[in-house]
Amino acid sequence: MQTFVMLTRLSPEALNSPKHLEELESKAVKCISTECPQVKWVHNFAILGGCDYLDIFQAPDMDTAIKVATIVRTFGHASTEVWGAVEWQKYKAMIRHLPGGVDLSAIR
């Protein structure tokens, strides 16, 4: 399974009450679990800044991650950004044996 990070920004028209937000979430979760049953949610955060939510999920491939983002967009009247991610420990193991880079001391 691959890990994906998704930022979501809801449109102002998407919400008219906090209760409506929970209804939208419930509908989106139900649709995602039906259409993409192999998706596993890792973390969900409400965030401050330019976006409203940050979700971390695992999916078997990019096509499935795109389906998830599309479902969120249609239910939440939202815009999304999705990025692939690798856990830090796995990343360090991947790069540990790469050849050395540029010697920056020669630039000084």
Backbone as a chain_set.jsonl record, in Angstrom:
{"seq": "MQTFVMLTRLSPEALNSPKHLEELESKAVKCISTECPQVKWVHNFAILGGCDYLDIFQAPDMDTAIKVATIVRTFGHASTEVWGAVEWQKYKAMIRHLPGGVDLSAIR", "coords": {"N": [[0.844, -1.183, 0.0], [0.466, 2.219, -0.748], [1.26, 5.429, 0.657], [-0.638, 8.381, 1.029], [-1.055, 11.916, 1.159], [-3.567, 14.224, 1.702], [-4.755, 17.416, 1.133], [-7.522, 19.43, 1.86], [-9.821, 21.895, 0.878], [-12.765, 23.366, 1.692], [-15.523, 24.747, -0.101], [-17.132, 27.903, 0.499], [-19.872, 27.616, 0.125], [-20.356, 25.022, 0.744], [-20.935, 24.499, 3.367], [-23.408, 25.132, 5.762], [-23.89, 24.847, 8.363], [-22.449, 23.442, 11.391], [-23.465, 20.862, 11.806], [-24.172, 20.085, 9.239], [-21.658, 19.675, 8.159], [-20.847, 17.283, 9.418], [-22.721, 15.565, 8.287], [-21.984, 15.675, 5.564], [-19.418, 14.553, 5.776], [-20.061, 11.955, 6.655], [-21.487, 10.935, 4.451], [-19.495, 11.062, 2.461], [-17.513, 9.344, 3.513], [-18.917, 6.931, 3.53], [-19.334, 6.554, 0.774], [-16.668, 6.416, -0.154], [-15.794, 4.115, 1.206], [-17.369, 2.241, -0.043], [-16.76, 2.49, -2.817], [-13.997, 2.375, -2.842], [-12.868, 0.131, -1.231], [-10.437, -0.842, -0.308], [-8.972, 1.23, 0.729], [-7.261, 2.664, 3.457], [-7.648, 4.651, 6.24], [-5.359, 6.717, 7.858], [-4.749, 9.063, 9.384], [-6.642, 11.969, 10.324], [-7.007, 15.423, 10.178], [-8.202, 18.568, 11.286], [-7.229, 21.695, 10.157], [-5.431, 24.814, 10.47], [-5.032, 27.662, 8.336], [-4.514, 27.862, 4.792], [-5.984, 25.673, 3.938], [-8.621, 23.411, 4.97], [-8.61, 20.797, 5.953], [-6.448, 17.99, 6.601], [-5.667, 14.923, 5.451], [-4.416, 11.657, 5.895], [-3.879, 8.772, 4.16], [-3.873, 5.32, 3.112], [-3.5, 3.641, 0.055], [-3.83, 1.29, -2.654], [-2.776, 2.207, -5.064], [-2.097, 4.998, -7.327], [-4.341, 5.554, -8.908], [-6.507, 4.8, -7.28], [-6.157, 6.628, -5.186], [-6.718, 8.979, -6.547], [-9.421, 8.564, -7.094], [-10.43, 8.728, -4.471], [-9.883, 11.447, -3.867], [-11.503, 12.662, -5.787], [-14.057, 11.856, -4.992], [-14.195, 13.156, -2.492], [-14.1, 15.802, -3.383], [-16.544, 16.008, -4.78], [-18.515, 15.498, -2.842], [-17.925, 17.315, -0.821], [-17.927, 19.754, -2.045], [-15.422, 20.811, -2.71], [-11.898, 21.673, -3.0], [-8.989, 19.785, -3.678], [-5.677, 18.625, -2.876], [-3.377, 16.145, -3.592], [-0.726, 14.217, -2.454], [1.934, 11.909, -2.895], [3.579, 9.979, -0.389], [6.36, 8.952, 1.674], [7.257, 7.134, 4.501], [9.488, 8.448, 6.965], [11.571, 6.779, 8.103], [11.647, 4.666, 6.261], [12.338, 6.086, 3.981], [14.941, 6.983, 4.678], [16.254, 4.52, 4.731], [16.059, 3.875, 2.044], [17.726, 5.751, 0.795], [20.184, 5.472, 1.942], [22.374, 4.111, 0.785], [22.993, 5.466, -1.516], [25.102, 7.003, -3.999], [27.623, 9.482, -3.1], [27.003, 13.032, -2.958], [27.414, 16.316, -4.398], [30.449, 17.948, -3.581], [30.268, 20.396, -1.403], [32.137, 21.992, -0.182], [33.977, 22.883, -2.006], [32.754, 24.976, -3.242], [32.767, 27.14, -1.581]], "CA": [[0.0, 0.0, 0.0], [1.163, 3.496, -0.797], [0.716, 6.452, 1.545], [-0.983, 9.635, 0.373], [-1.466, 13.039, 1.996], [-4.536, 15.018, 0.957], [-5.232, 18.669, 1.695], [-8.854, 19.751, 1.348], [-10.397, 23.203, 1.182], [-14.19, 23.392, 1.382], [-16.042, 26.024, -0.6], [-18.051, 28.506, 1.474], [-21.225, 27.118, -0.116], [-20.463, 23.625, 1.174], [-21.385, 24.375, 4.75], [-24.265, 26.16, 6.334], [-23.915, 24.596, 9.801], [-21.538, 22.353, 11.781], [-24.148, 19.58, 11.618], [-24.068, 19.773, 7.81], [-20.312, 19.144, 7.957], [-20.852, 15.872, 9.812], [-23.499, 14.827, 7.28], [-21.126, 15.546, 4.379], [-18.371, 13.585, 6.095], [-20.66, 10.624, 6.706], [-21.786, 10.517, 3.07], [-18.242, 10.845, 1.738], [-16.885, 8.137, 4.06], [-19.684, 5.778, 3.051], [-19.055, 6.377, -0.65], [-15.28, 5.966, -0.307], [-15.672, 2.719, 1.645], [-18.035, 1.409, -1.052], [-16.059, 2.561, -4.107], [-12.563, 2.111, -2.652], [-12.828, -0.577, 0.047], [-9.072, -1.156, 0.106], [-8.363, 2.421, 1.321], [-7.159, 2.666, 4.918], [-7.394, 5.996, 6.767], [-4.302, 6.71, 8.861], [-4.991, 10.219, 10.258], [-7.464, 13.065, 9.809], [-6.799, 16.618, 10.982], [-8.689, 19.89, 10.918], [-6.023, 22.516, 10.239], [-5.507, 26.254, 10.237], [-4.27, 28.067, 7.162], [-5.217, 27.933, 3.517], [-6.861, 24.51, 3.755], [-9.431, 23.086, 6.138], [-8.355, 19.445, 6.46], [-5.334, 17.2, 6.119], [-5.944, 13.494, 5.633], [-3.373, 10.727, 5.493], [-4.51, 7.481, 3.915], [-3.125, 4.364, 2.308], [-4.246, 3.097, -1.079], [-2.946, 0.405, -3.415], [-2.169, 2.85, -6.232], [-2.481, 6.38, -7.567], [-5.711, 5.607, -9.428], [-7.416, 4.758, -6.136], [-6.024, 7.904, -4.484], [-7.444, 9.976, -7.352], [-10.842, 8.326, -6.831], [-10.727, 9.278, -3.144], [-9.907, 12.903, -3.991], [-12.67, 13.041, -6.579], [-15.241, 11.684, -4.133], [-14.182, 14.25, -1.511], [-14.461, 17.035, -4.101], [-17.962, 16.063, -5.147], [-19.367, 15.561, -1.65], [-17.616, 18.467, 0.008], [-17.816, 20.978, -2.833], [-14.101, 21.168, -2.219], [-10.714, 21.466, -3.832], [-8.059, 18.9, -2.983], [-4.331, 18.358, -3.375], [-2.953, 14.833, -3.1], [0.699, 13.957, -2.632], [2.47, 10.638, -2.44], [4.488, 10.166, 0.749], [7.104, 7.798, 2.166], [7.617, 7.324, 5.898], [10.863, 8.911, 7.107], [12.497, 5.665, 8.303], [11.754, 3.956, 4.98], [13.083, 6.971, 3.086], [16.359, 6.929, 5.047], [16.773, 3.223, 4.285], [16.142, 3.909, 0.58], [18.813, 6.605, 0.306], [21.403, 5.223, 2.718], [23.489, 3.614, -0.031], [23.163, 6.239, -2.744], [26.454, 7.586, -4.087], [27.769, 10.824, -2.515], [26.587, 14.18, -3.766], [28.407, 17.33, -4.732], [31.252, 18.434, -2.457], [29.947, 21.807, -1.271], [33.269, 22.745, 0.332], [34.67, 23.477, -3.155], [32.005, 26.158, -3.659], [33.029, 28.233, -0.627]], "C": [[0.887, 1.243, 0.0], [0.481, 4.484, 0.144], [0.5, 7.731, 0.763], [-1.41, 10.661, 1.421], [-2.402, 13.892, 1.152], [-4.919, 16.264, 1.757], [-6.568, 18.996, 1.049], [-9.263, 21.14, 1.805], [-11.855, 23.176, 0.745], [-14.578, 24.754, 0.821], [-16.989, 26.597, 0.447], [-19.492, 27.995, 1.323], [-21.442, 25.708, 0.423], [-21.088, 23.483, 2.549], [-22.319, 25.509, 5.136], [-24.456, 25.945, 7.829], [-22.913, 23.491, 10.133], [-22.167, 20.971, 11.587], [-24.064, 19.138, 10.148], [-22.694, 19.187, 7.485], [-20.251, 17.665, 8.303], [-21.644, 15.018, 8.824], [-22.685, 14.616, 6.011], [-20.043, 14.507, 4.606], [-18.915, 12.163, 6.051], [-20.943, 10.088, 5.304], [-20.507, 10.211, 2.295], [-17.556, 9.568, 2.209], [-17.594, 6.89, 3.552], [-19.384, 5.501, 1.579], [-17.633, 5.861, -0.876], [-15.148, 4.502, 0.11], [-16.346, 1.762, 0.663], [-17.216, 1.336, -2.334], [-14.577, 2.182, -4.012], [-12.36, 1.357, -1.333], [-11.429, -0.878, 0.561], [-8.361, 0.041, 0.746], [-8.397, 2.319, 2.838], [-6.809, 4.085, 5.367], [-6.388, 5.893, 7.903], [-4.526, 7.835, 9.878], [-5.884, 11.224, 9.54], [-7.269, 14.253, 10.751], [-7.597, 17.784, 10.413], [-7.495, 20.808, 11.119], [-6.347, 23.989, 10.023], [-4.7, 26.578, 8.997], [-5.142, 28.059, 5.923], [-6.151, 26.78, 3.229], [-7.579, 24.217, 5.066], [-9.044, 21.759, 6.787], [-7.105, 18.865, 5.84], [-5.652, 15.752, 6.464], [-4.739, 12.704, 5.162], [-4.047, 9.373, 5.339], [-3.594, 6.606, 3.09], [-4.05, 3.792, 1.244], [-3.289, 2.236, -1.9], [-2.226, 1.085, -4.563], [-2.698, 4.277, -6.383], [-3.912, 6.498, -8.088], [-6.733, 5.619, -8.289], [-7.351, 6.067, -5.356], [-6.765, 9.008, -5.228], [-8.948, 9.804, -7.182], [-11.261, 8.934, -5.5], [-10.844, 10.802, -3.23], [-11.135, 13.379, -4.753], [-13.946, 12.919, -5.754], [-15.318, 12.822, -3.118], [-14.602, 15.556, -2.178], [-15.952, 17.117, -4.372], [-18.871, 16.165, -3.932], [-19.149, 16.841, -0.867], [-17.594, 19.78, -0.737], [-16.46, 21.606, -2.515], [-13.055, 21.113, -3.317], [-9.751, 20.617, -3.005], [-6.692, 18.936, -3.648], [-3.929, 17.019, -2.777], [-1.482, 14.639, -3.443], [1.024, 12.549, -2.175], [3.463, 10.897, -1.321], [5.157, 8.851, 1.113], [7.472, 8.096, 3.613], [9.113, 7.596, 6.019], [11.855, 7.765, 7.261], [12.709, 4.88, 7.009], [12.569, 4.785, 3.988], [14.579, 6.913, 3.393], [16.988, 5.613, 4.593], [16.955, 3.207, 2.766], [17.38, 4.667, 0.102], [20.164, 6.315, 0.94], [22.601, 4.845, 1.837], [23.612, 4.314, -1.378], [24.568, 6.807, -2.793], [26.441, 9.014, -3.522], [27.359, 11.908, -3.494], [27.746, 15.096, -4.07], [29.147, 17.759, -3.466], [31.059, 19.939, -2.374], [31.126, 22.634, -0.76], [34.043, 23.424, -0.807], [34.007, 24.768, -3.608], [32.367, 27.359, -2.775], [34.208, 29.005, -0.978]], "O": [[1.92, 1.292, 0.668], [-0.72, 4.389, 0.397], [1.331, 8.126, -0.055], [-2.036, 10.325, 2.426], [-2.074, 14.245, 0.019], [-5.35, 16.172, 2.907], [-6.731, 18.856, -0.163], [-9.077, 21.512, 2.964], [-12.149, 22.986, -0.435], [-14.029, 25.782, 1.218], [-17.59, 25.839, 1.209], [-20.239, 27.951, 2.301], [-22.579, 25.252, 0.543], [-21.701, 22.46, 2.857], [-22.053, 26.681, 4.871], [-25.102, 26.752, 8.497], [-22.562, 22.691, 9.265], [-21.47, 20.016, 11.241], [-23.903, 17.952, 9.86], [-22.579, 18.305, 6.634], [-19.666, 16.877, 7.559], [-21.276, 13.875, 8.557], [-22.684, 13.525, 5.442], [-19.777, 13.677, 3.736], [-18.293, 11.273, 5.473], [-20.67, 8.924, 5.011], [-20.438, 9.224, 1.563], [-17.068, 8.791, 1.388], [-16.949, 5.908, 3.187], [-19.202, 4.349, 1.184], [-17.419, 4.969, -1.696], [-14.464, 3.729, -0.56], [-15.943, 0.605, 0.547], [-17.001, 0.253, -2.878], [-13.982, 1.724, -4.988], [-11.743, 1.891, -0.411], [-11.254, -1.142, 1.751], [-7.252, -0.115, 1.257], [-9.408, 1.944, 3.431], [-5.806, 4.652, 4.934], [-6.548, 5.074, 8.808], [-4.497, 7.598, 11.085], [-5.882, 11.315, 8.312], [-7.354, 14.108, 11.971], [-7.66, 17.965, 9.197], [-6.813, 20.718, 12.14], [-7.387, 24.349, 9.473], [-3.78, 25.84, 8.645], [-6.359, 28.229, 6.002], [-7.022, 26.89, 2.367], [-7.195, 24.709, 6.127], [-9.134, 21.604, 8.005], [-6.741, 19.192, 4.71], [-5.876, 15.408, 7.624], [-4.117, 13.04, 4.154], [-4.702, 8.883, 6.259], [-2.658, 7.087, 2.45], [-5.219, 3.501, 1.499], [-2.074, 2.432, -1.846], [-1.179, 0.61, -5.003], [-3.61, 4.703, -5.675], [-4.619, 7.445, -7.743], [-7.71, 6.367, -8.336], [-8.383, 6.567, -4.908], [-7.375, 9.877, -4.604], [-9.678, 10.793, -7.13], [-12.309, 9.572, -5.401], [-11.804, 11.378, -2.719], [-11.737, 14.392, -4.396], [-14.816, 13.788, -5.816], [-16.389, 13.391, -2.907], [-15.372, 16.328, -1.607], [-16.558, 18.176, -4.212], [-19.894, 16.847, -3.984], [-20.096, 17.394, -0.307], [-17.281, 20.818, -0.154], [-16.368, 22.765, -2.111], [-13.286, 20.584, -4.405], [-9.71, 20.725, -1.779], [-6.572, 19.24, -4.835], [-4.121, 16.788, -1.583], [-1.056, 14.869, -4.575], [0.466, 12.055, -1.195], [4.123, 11.936, -1.311], [4.602, 7.774, 0.894], [7.947, 9.19, 3.921], [9.913, 7.04, 5.265], [12.895, 7.777, 6.603], [13.831, 4.476, 6.703], [13.39, 4.246, 3.245], [15.396, 6.806, 2.478], [18.125, 5.596, 4.123], [17.895, 2.596, 2.259], [18.01, 4.274, -0.879], [21.181, 6.861, 0.512], [23.729, 5.234, 2.137], [24.269, 3.802, -2.285], [25.168, 7.067, -1.75], [25.398, 9.666, -3.469], [27.372, 11.708, -4.709], [28.91, 14.699, -4.006], [28.539, 17.914, -2.407], [31.619, 20.682, -3.179], [31.116, 23.858, -0.891], [34.698, 24.442, -0.581], [34.637, 25.575, -4.292], [32.266, 28.498, -3.23], [34.556, 29.953, -0.275]]}, "num_chains": 1, "name": "protein.A"}
